[in-house]
Amino acid sequence: MTSPLTKLDVARRQLATAIRLFFDCTDPISVYSLAANAWEVIDVLCTRAGVASASTQTRGHLTVGKDLKRDYINSPFRNFFKHADRDPDGLLEGFESSAVDALLFLAVEDYIQIRGRSPVEFQIFQLWFLACHPEKIASDRADGVLNAADRVFPSIATLPRERQIDLGHRALEHARIDAGVLNDPRTEPAY
């Protein structure tokens, strides 16, 4: 018999799987769907716990009348992927694999905020995303994060996307067997 699972357990497993699929260059629709499912659960848990999450901060920067879940997470991609009742013959245009990057990042950041630790998949994705998008780093954290990012992913922001993802894949594979990372108290198992 399997152990009981909490909502956070399920979200962690979905998000870790999404990140592995992402770095394996597997179907971005599946990655997006898993990431959106995980994000939604983590977001609700952060809100209920009063955690100042990245999603909460993001909501503060949205255009008046826009909703993070409705207008950015669900629409148009997630709704198209999971519903056929309103448009059974619909066609989706404009979906790029890069659409999942920010969603994965939000879910990872929120998970780390509520849990205080995370699987190696989350740690590598977080560092990869910030290395690829240094403009997203808060100025009070920039020096430390950029130094860490440059050690693992030197000059990654200037590389083509395929090479960026390949470097992320390699870093994840290395981290998954690195005893120092695995034994760090900030690391927890994904599954």
C-alpha positions as a Markdown table, in Angstrom:
| # | Residue | x | y | z |
|---|---|---|---|---|
| 1 | Met | 0.0 | 0.0 | 0.0 |
| 2 | Thr | 1.3 | 3.5 | -0.8 |
| 3 | Ser | 1.7 | 6.2 | 1.7 |
| 4 | Pro | -1.0 | 8.9 | 1.9 |
| 5 | Leu | -0.2 | 12.0 | -0.1 |
| 6 | Thr | -0.8 | 15.6 | 0.8 |
| 7 | Lys | -1.7 | 18.3 | -1.8 |
| 8 | Leu | 1.9 | 19.6 | -1.6 |
| 9 | Asp | 3.3 | 16.1 | -2.2 |
| 10 | Val | 1.2 | 15.8 | -5.4 |
| 11 | Ala | 2.2 | 19.3 | -6.5 |
| 12 | Arg | 5.9 | 18.6 | -5.8 |
| 13 | Arg | 5.8 | 15.4 | -7.9 |
| 14 | Gln | 4.0 | 17.1 | -10.8 |
| 15 | Leu | 6.4 | 20.0 | -10.8 |
| 16 | Ala | 9.5 | 17.8 | -10.5 |
| 17 | Thr | 8.2 | 15.7 | -13.4 |
| 18 | Ala | 7.5 | 18.8 | -15.5 |
| 19 | Ile | 11.0 | 20.1 | -14.9 |
| 20 | Arg | 12.5 | 16.8 | -15.9 |
| 21 | Leu | 10.4 | 16.7 | -19.1 |
| 22 | Phe | 11.4 | 20.3 | -19.8 |
| 23 | Phe | 15.1 | 19.6 | -19.6 |
| 24 | Asp | 14.6 | 16.4 | -21.6 |
| 25 | Cys | 13.0 | 18.5 | -24.4 |
| 26 | Thr | 9.8 | 16.4 | -24.1 |
| 27 | Asp | 6.4 | 17.6 | -25.1 |
| 28 | Pro | 5.9 | 21.2 | -23.9 |
| 29 | Ile | 2.2 | 20.8 | -23.7 |
| 30 | Ser | 2.6 | 18.1 | -21.1 |
| 31 | Val | 5.1 | 20.2 | -19.3 |
| 32 | Tyr | 2.8 | 23.2 | -19.3 |
| 33 | Ser | -0.2 | 21.1 | -18.1 |
| 34 | Leu | 1.8 | 19.6 | -15.2 |
| 35 | Ala | 3.3 | 22.9 | -14.2 |
| 36 | Ala | 0.0 | 24.7 | -14.3 |
| 37 | Asn | -1.6 | 22.0 | -12.1 |
| 38 | Ala | 1.3 | 22.1 | -9.6 |
| 39 | Trp | 1.3 | 25.9 | -9.6 |
| 40 | Glu | -2.5 | 26.1 | -8.9 |
| 41 | Val | -2.2 | 23.8 | -5.8 |
| 42 | Ile | 0.9 | 25.6 | -4.5 |
| 43 | Asp | -0.6 | 29.0 | -5.1 |
| 44 | Val | -3.7 | 28.1 | -3.0 |
| 45 | Leu | -1.6 | 26.6 | -0.2 |
| 46 | Cys | 0.6 | 29.7 | -0.1 |
| 47 | Thr | -2.5 | 32.0 | 0.0 |
| 48 | Arg | -4.1 | 29.9 | 2.8 |
| 49 | Ala | -0.8 | 29.9 | 4.8 |
| 50 | Gly | -0.3 | 33.7 | 4.3 |
| 51 | Val | 3.0 | 33.1 | 2.5 |
| 52 | Ala | 4.4 | 36.1 | 0.6 |
| 53 | Ser | 4.9 | 34.2 | -2.6 |
| 54 | Ala | 6.3 | 35.2 | -6.0 |
| 55 | Ser | 2.7 | 34.8 | -7.3 |
| 56 | Thr | 1.5 | 37.3 | -4.7 |
| 57 | Gln | 4.2 | 39.7 | -5.8 |
| 58 | Thr | 3.4 | 39.1 | -9.5 |
| 59 | Arg | -0.3 | 39.9 | -8.9 |
| 60 | Gly | 0.8 | 43.3 | -7.5 |
| 61 | His | 2.3 | 44.2 | -10.9 |
| 62 | Leu | -0.6 | 43.1 | -13.1 |
| 63 | Thr | -2.7 | 45.5 | -15.1 |
| 64 | Val | -5.9 | 46.5 | -13.2 |
| 65 | Gly | -8.6 | 44.0 | -14.1 |
| 66 | Lys | -6.2 | 41.2 | -15.0 |
| 67 | Asp | -6.1 | 38.0 | -12.9 |
| 68 | Leu | -2.9 | 35.9 | -12.8 |
| 69 | Lys | -4.7 | 32.5 | -12.9 |
| 70 | Arg | -7.4 | 33.4 | -15.4 |
| 71 | Asp | -5.5 | 35.7 | -17.8 |
| 72 | Tyr | -2.0 | 34.3 | -17.7 |
| 73 | Ile | -1.9 | 30.7 | -16.4 |
| 74 | Asn | -5.2 | 29.3 | -17.8 |
| 75 | Ser | -5.8 | 31.5 | -20.8 |
| 76 | Pro | -5.3 | 30.7 | -23.5 |
| 77 | Phe | -3.1 | 27.6 | -23.2 |
| 78 | Arg | -4.2 | 25.6 | -20.2 |
| 79 | Asn | -7.9 | 26.0 | -21.0 |
| 80 | Phe | -7.3 | 24.8 | -24.5 |
| 81 | Phe | -5.3 | 21.8 | -23.3 |
| 82 | Lys | -8.0 | 20.6 | -20.9 |
| 83 | His | -11.4 | 21.7 | -22.3 |
| 84 | Ala | -13.3 | 20.8 | -25.4 |
| 85 | Asp | -16.8 | 21.7 | -24.4 |
| 86 | Arg | -16.9 | 25.3 | -25.8 |
| 87 | Asp | -14.7 | 24.8 | -28.9 |
| 88 | Pro | -14.4 | 21.1 | -29.8 |
| 89 | Asp | -13.0 | 22.0 | -33.2 |
| 90 | Gly | -10.7 | 24.9 | -32.0 |
| 91 | Leu | -7.2 | 25.4 | -33.1 |
| 92 | Leu | -4.4 | 26.8 | -30.9 |
| 93 | Glu | -2.0 | 29.2 | -32.4 |
| 94 | Gly | 1.0 | 31.0 | -30.8 |
| 95 | Phe | 2.0 | 28.3 | -28.3 |
| 96 | Glu | 5.8 | 28.3 | -28.0 |
| 97 | Ser | 7.8 | 26.0 | -25.8 |
| 98 | Ser | 9.2 | 29.0 | -24.0 |
| 99 | Ala | 5.6 | 29.8 | -22.7 |
| 100 | Val | 6.2 | 27.4 | -19.8 |
| 101 | Asp | 9.4 | 29.0 | -18.5 |
| 102 | Ala | 7.8 | 31.7 | -16.3 |
| 103 | Leu | 5.1 | 29.3 | -15.1 |
| 104 | Leu | 7.7 | 26.8 | -13.9 |
| 105 | Phe | 9.6 | 29.6 | -12.2 |
| 106 | Leu | 6.6 | 30.9 | -10.4 |
| 107 | Ala | 5.7 | 27.4 | -9.2 |
| 108 | Val | 9.3 | 26.7 | -8.1 |
| 109 | Glu | 9.6 | 30.0 | -6.3 |
| 110 | Asp | 6.2 | 29.6 | -4.5 |
| 111 | Tyr | 7.1 | 26.0 | -3.5 |
| 112 | Ile | 10.4 | 27.1 | -2.0 |
| 113 | Gln | 8.6 | 29.9 | -0.1 |
| 114 | Ile | 6.1 | 27.6 | 1.5 |
| 115 | Arg | 8.3 | 24.7 | 2.1 |
| 116 | Gly | 11.8 | 26.2 | 2.8 |
| 117 | Arg | 13.5 | 23.4 | 0.9 |
| 118 | Ser | 13.1 | 21.7 | -2.4 |
| 119 | Pro | 14.1 | 18.9 | -4.8 |
| 120 | Val | 17.2 | 19.3 | -6.9 |
| 121 | Glu | 15.0 | 19.7 | -9.9 |
| 122 | Phe | 13.6 | 22.9 | -8.5 |
| 123 | Gln | 17.0 | 24.2 | -7.4 |
| 124 | Ile | 18.5 | 23.6 | -10.9 |
| 125 | Phe | 15.5 | 25.1 | -12.7 |
| 126 | Gln | 15.5 | 28.2 | -10.4 |
| 127 | Leu | 19.2 | 28.9 | -11.0 |
| 128 | Trp | 18.9 | 28.1 | -14.8 |
| 129 | Phe | 15.9 | 30.5 | -15.2 |
| 130 | Leu | 17.7 | 33.3 | -13.4 |
| 131 | Ala | 20.9 | 32.7 | -15.3 |
| 132 | Cys | 19.0 | 32.8 | -18.6 |
| 133 | His | 17.0 | 35.9 | -17.4 |
| 134 | Pro | 19.3 | 38.0 | -15.2 |
| 135 | Glu | 17.0 | 41.0 | -15.5 |
| 136 | Lys | 14.5 | 39.1 | -13.4 |
| 137 | Ile | 16.8 | 39.0 | -10.3 |
| 138 | Ala | 15.8 | 41.4 | -7.5 |
| 139 | Ser | 18.6 | 44.0 | -7.1 |
| 140 | Asp | 19.1 | 43.1 | -3.4 |
| 141 | Arg | 19.9 | 39.5 | -4.5 |
| 142 | Ala | 21.7 | 40.1 | -7.8 |
| 143 | Asp | 25.3 | 39.7 | -6.8 |
| 144 | Gly | 25.0 | 36.4 | -5.0 |
| 145 | Val | 22.6 | 34.9 | -7.5 |
| 146 | Leu | 24.6 | 36.0 | -10.6 |
| 147 | Asn | 27.8 | 34.6 | -9.1 |
| 148 | Ala | 26.2 | 31.2 | -8.4 |
| 149 | Ala | 24.5 | 31.3 | -11.8 |
| 150 | Asp | 27.8 | 32.1 | -13.6 |
| 151 | Arg | 29.6 | 29.2 | -11.8 |
| 152 | Val | 27.0 | 26.7 | -13.0 |
| 153 | Phe | 25.9 | 28.3 | -16.3 |
| 154 | Pro | 28.6 | 30.6 | -17.5 |
| 155 | Ser | 27.4 | 33.1 | -20.2 |
| 156 | Ile | 24.2 | 31.1 | -20.7 |
| 157 | Ala | 22.0 | 34.1 | -21.3 |
| 158 | Thr | 23.9 | 34.7 | -24.6 |
| 159 | Leu | 23.4 | 31.1 | -25.9 |
| 160 | Pro | 20.7 | 29.8 | -28.2 |
| 161 | Arg | 17.7 | 28.3 | -26.3 |
| 162 | Glu | 18.5 | 24.7 | -27.3 |
| 163 | Arg | 22.0 | 25.1 | -25.8 |
| 164 | Gln | 20.5 | 26.7 | -22.7 |
| 165 | Ile | 18.2 | 23.8 | -22.2 |
| 166 | Asp | 21.0 | 21.3 | -22.8 |
| 167 | Leu | 23.1 | 22.9 | -20.1 |
| 168 | Gly | 20.2 | 22.8 | -17.7 |
| 169 | His | 19.7 | 19.1 | -18.5 |
| 170 | Arg | 23.4 | 18.4 | -17.8 |
| 171 | Ala | 23.4 | 20.4 | -14.6 |
| 172 | Leu | 20.3 | 18.5 | -13.4 |
| 173 | Glu | 21.8 | 15.1 | -14.2 |
| 174 | His | 24.9 | 16.1 | -12.3 |
| 175 | Ala | 23.0 | 17.4 | -9.3 |
| 176 | Arg | 20.9 | 14.3 | -9.1 |
| 177 | Ile | 24.0 | 12.3 | -8.2 |
| 178 | Asp | 25.9 | 14.9 | -6.3 |
| 179 | Ala | 26.1 | 13.8 | -2.6 |
| 180 | Gly | 26.8 | 17.3 | -1.4 |
| 181 | Val | 23.5 | 18.6 | -3.0 |
| 182 | Leu | 21.5 | 15.5 | -2.0 |
| 183 | Asn | 22.6 | 15.7 | 1.6 |
| 184 | Asp | 22.1 | 19.4 | 2.0 |
| 185 | Pro | 19.2 | 20.1 | 4.4 |
| 186 | Arg | 17.7 | 22.4 | 1.9 |
| 187 | Thr | 17.2 | 19.5 | -0.5 |
| 188 | Glu | 14.3 | 17.0 | -0.3 |
| 189 | Pro | 13.4 | 14.1 | -2.5 |
| 190 | Ala | 11.1 | 14.8 | -5.5 |
| 191 | Tyr | 9.2 | 11.5 | -5.2 |
